[in-house]
Amino acid sequence: MKHMTTNQIDQYLEKVDIPTFRDELISWFESEMRDLPWRKNQDPYKVWVSEIMLQQTKVDTVIPYFNRFIDQFPTVHDLAEAEEQQVLKAWEGLGYYSRARNLQNAVREVVTSYEGKVPDDVEQLSSLKGVGPYTQGAILSIAYGQPEPAVDGNVMRVLSRILLIDEDIAKPKTRKIFEALIRELIDPTNPSYFNQGLMELGALVCTPKSPSCLLCPVQEHCEAYKHGRQAELPIKITKKKKTMKRYWTLVIENAEGHVLIEKRPDSGLLANLWQFPMMDLSEIDREFTKQWVNQAYGLSISIGDKLTNITHVFSHLTWELEAVSCKTVEKLPVETDHLRFVSKEEIDEYPFPVSHQKVRQIIIDEK
């Protein structure tokens, strides 16, 4: 199915009383919407920040991050002018750090190209770094009241059930189906509440497991409920197997009690975050640790006790980390922007990925 035809759209929508569906959904949202900080007003910048944070992250987790982030960077100008390390530190713990870097890069373009106004034009908005179809639709509908689709996992789940759609939602082409359907369903007089209502319904009622169908405000429109198929939908087929990587994570302390940290590369996984040196055990046996450290950092070390084991799961990858304390009597021959010894008092100032924060906390607690 490369493109949805008018006939195919009509077939999905023929059993839905669209005006009633709109009214019931919006009325429910008006009475049941959660009190979330990004709903205080329709500031497009705040809508944008919240939607980026909410990607693959639960609402309860996002709320304190959002509040702190907006306190620190209340306008696009504040975020554009901030140091990247400051932004990454504010994002620390949320994960998927490319979201923060893309957001800042896009905001800088808004400041330089659009005089600090978040675009209300589809083409301009979609050209910004990290702004995909969903984020674009959310900003345009929620902040600017434009009838644009905002299709996320919640929306696809809700509509899969209401319209009895058994297409695989993991396929990019399926999102196009939902976007075409939303263009027909969306309330042109209140697209903000319509889109937010679908999202809220998916979050609170039409949940992935054990949906609360008896509480659903649009139950009478739901084909899956009528046929007892709500538990089967949506269809999502995942084929990717996760890769496992094992590392020895070295906490190298010098004679002054300072600890060696290094900055990750400027691109790729966890770009520009700080970490403790990691030795890939698939490439180098731990018995050669001293030799490896000497070659990589020009330091001679002694190896001490194991500090902790950490398992960290990414979307496509799992890290198994074994953190080990080490000692060296030396300082680094030359400190660089990417490599330095820092005091235990200073270490909390640097943005670390979640996988290394537990190790950092052990060091802080030992001060």
N, C-alpha and C positions, 0 to 999 in steps of 0.2 A: 504494500500500500504506500505508494510514493506521495500521493496527494489525496486529500479527502474531497470527494465529490459532493455536490449539493444533495444528491440522493442519499449518500451514506450519512451525512449529517442529519438529514430529516429522519432517517430510520432510527437513529439513536434518540432523537428528541420527540418522536411522534406521540409517545405516551405521557409526556410531561406537560402539565399546564404551567407554562413558563411564567406568566404574570403572578400566579398564586405561589409558585415555587420561590420567586424573588421576594415577594412580600413576607412569606413565612420565614424564610432564612434571615432576612434583614431585621424583622421584628424580634426574632430570637436573639440575634446578635446584639441588638440595642439593649435588651434586658439582661443578657447573660455575659456580655464581654468582660474579660478579666481587666483589672486595673493595672495596666502595664505602663512603665514610665515613658515609653516612646509613643503612647497614645494620648499624652497630655495635650499635644497639639499636632498639627500636620506639617511640621517643619521637615522639608524634604531631606535635609542633611541628617536629622535624627532618624527619620524613617530608613534612610540609606544605611547608616551605621547599624541600626538594629537588625536589618535584614541580612547584612553581611555577617554579623555575630551569630544570628540564628541558624545559619547554614550548618547542618550536621551537629548542632548543639542545642540542648534543651533550654526552654524558657527560664526555668528556675536558676540554671547555671548562668545564663546571660545577664539577668537583671542587675546583680551587683557590678559586673564588668561594665555594662552599659552606663550605669550611673557614674562610676569612677572615670570612665573614658570621657563622657560628656563634661564632667567637672573639670577634667584636665585639658580637654580640647573642645570647648563649647561651640566653636564655629569652624567653618571650612578653613578660614585663615589661620586659626590656631593649629589645626592639624597639618596644614601645608607647611607651616614654618617650623614645626617640631623636628628634632633630630630623630632619625629612624630608630636608634637604640631606645630612645624614650618611648616611642610608640610600641615597639616590641615588648618593652618592660610592662607597659600598661596592658598589653594583650597576653602577657605571660600566664600560662595555665589554660587558656582557651583552645590552644592547638590550632592546626591548619594556619600557620603563621603567614603563608602567602596571602591570605585574606587581608591581613593588616597592611602588608607592603603594597598590595594592589590598591587597597582603599586609599592609602596616603598618596600614591602616585596619581590616582585618578582625581583626588581632591586638589592636588597641585595643578592639574590641567584645568580643573574648574576655575581655580583662582586666576590662572594666567590667560585662559582662552575665553572664559565666560563671566569675567569680573566677579567671581565668587558666587554666582547664582547656579544652583544645580539645574541642569537643562531640563526643560519640560518638552523637549523634542525627541522623538524616538531615535532618529539617526544620531543625534549628538550624544544622547545618553548611552546608547548601545556601543558607541565608539570608545567609551571610557574603560580603562583597565579594570578587569574583574567584574564588570557589569554585564551579566548574561541576561537572557530573556526573562527569567523569573524576577531578578532584582529590578530590571527595567520596568516590568509590568507592575511590580509592587510600588515603586516610587511614583510612577505616572498615575496609577489608580488611587493610591492612598493619599499621597501628598497633593496631587494636582487634579484629582477628580476626573481623570480620563478613562474611558471604558476599554482598558487594555487588560489582557489576561495575565495573571500571575500564577503560574502552574508549578507547584512544589509537590513533594510527596504526599502531604496531607490532602491537597486538592485532587490529585490523581486517585488516591484511595477513595475519597468521598464519591467522586463522579464514576469511578469504576463500579461502585455498588449501586448508586442511584440509576445509572443508565445501562447497567449490566454489560460492561465493556471487558472483554477477556483478552485484550491485547497485552503483551508483555511490557510493563511500564519501565523496565530496565533499558529498553531500546529507545534511542533518540527520536525515531520516527513517531513513536507513540505519543510523546509530548506534543507533537504537532497536531495530533488528533484532538487532544484535550484543549489546546489553544484555540482550535477552530470551533470546538463546541462551546467554550466559554464566551467567545465573541457573539454567539447566538443567545446564550443564557444571561449574560451580565446585564445588570440593571443600568441603563444609560443615565438615569437620574441620580443614582447613588452607587457608583462602581466601587468606591472605597469600602463601604460597609458590605457590599456583596462579596468582594474578594476576601476581606477579613473574616466575613461570616463563614465562608467555605473553609478557610484555614482553621478558624476556631472550632468549627464543627468536627474537623478531623483530629484536632488536638484533644477535645474534651468528650466527644460523644462517639464519633465514628472512628474509634481507635483501632490500631492494627489487630489486636487480639481482644476477643470478647467485647465487641461494640455494644453500646447501650442503646439498642434499637428502640426500646420502649420509651426512651426519653428524647428520641430524635424529633426535631420540629418539622422535618420534611419526610417523615417516614412514609406517608401516603404516596409519595412520588418514587419510592425506592423499589426498583425492579428486583434487586438482589434479595431484599427482605421478603418480597412477595413469593419468590421462588426458593427461599431458604438457602441462598448461596452466599450470604454476606461473609461467612468465614473463609470462603475460597478466594475471595477477591481482596485486593488486586492481584493479578498474576505478575510475579517477578521471578525471573530465572537468572541466577547468578552463576557464572562459570569460572570466575577467576579463583585460583588457589593462592593463599598467602605464602609469601616467602618468609623463612625463618633465618635470622642472622644472630650470631652469638659474638659478644664482645667482652673483653676484659677492660674495665673502666678504671683508670689509674688516678688516684688522688695523691699527687706528688707534692710533698711539703718540703720546703727548704729550711735551712738552719734558723732563719728568722721567723719561721712559723707561717710563711706565706704559701699559698697553694697555686699550682699551675693550672691555668685555664686557657682555652683556645677558642677562637671564633670560627664558626663553620663557614664554608665558602659562600660567596655572594649569590649563588643560585642553587636550585635543587632543594632537597629535603631540609627543612629547618634552617633555611638560609639566614646567615648573619646572627644567629643565636650563639650563645656561649655554651661550652661544655667542658668536661674533663676529658683528657686524652683517651681515645678509644682504640683498642687494638683488636682488629678483626680476627677472630680465632679460626675462621675458615681459610685464612691466608697465612697466618703465622701462629705457630704453637706457643703457648704461654711460657714454655721453658726458655724461649728466646726473647723474653720480655726486656731484659736488661740491654741486650744487644739492639733491639728494636728502638728502645727509648734513646739510646746513645746515638743511633743513626738519625732518628727523626728529630730529636731536640738538642743533641749535643750534651746530654746530661748522663752522669753515672748515678744509678739509684740502688737502694736496697729495698727489698719487698717485705712488707709486713703482713698484717692480718686482713682477712676479708671483712668488709664493712657491711655489705648487704647484697642481696640478689634482687633484681628488678626485671619484671616482664612488662614491656610496653607494646600495645597493639595499635598499629596504624591501619588505615583502610586497606592497604595492599601488602603490609609487611608487619612482622613481629620482631622486636628486639628482645634478646635475652642478655641482660647486663649483669656481670659480676664485678662489683666495685671493691677495689683493693687499695689499702693504704701503702704508700711508698715514701721513702726519704731520700733526699739528696743534700749534699753539703754545698752544692754549687748554686749560683745564680745563672739565669739564662745569659749566654754570651751577648746577645743583642735582643732586647725586647722589641716587638713589632706591634702594629695595630691588631694583629690576629693572634698574638701569643704573649702572655704575661703572667708573672706571679702577682697575686693580690692577697691582701690581708684578709683574715676571717671576718673583720668588721666591714670590709668593702665588698665582699663577694655577693651580698644580697642586692647590690646596686645594678648587677648585670642580668640581662634577660636570659634565662635558661629554659630549655624545653622541659616538659613534664617528666620525661624519662630521667633527667639529671637533677631535678629539684629535690628528690628524696635524699640523694647523696649530699647535695648542698646543705640541706637542713641538718644532716648528721654533723657536718663540719661546723655550722653555726652553733649547734647545741653543745659542741665540745669547747667553745671559746672559754 
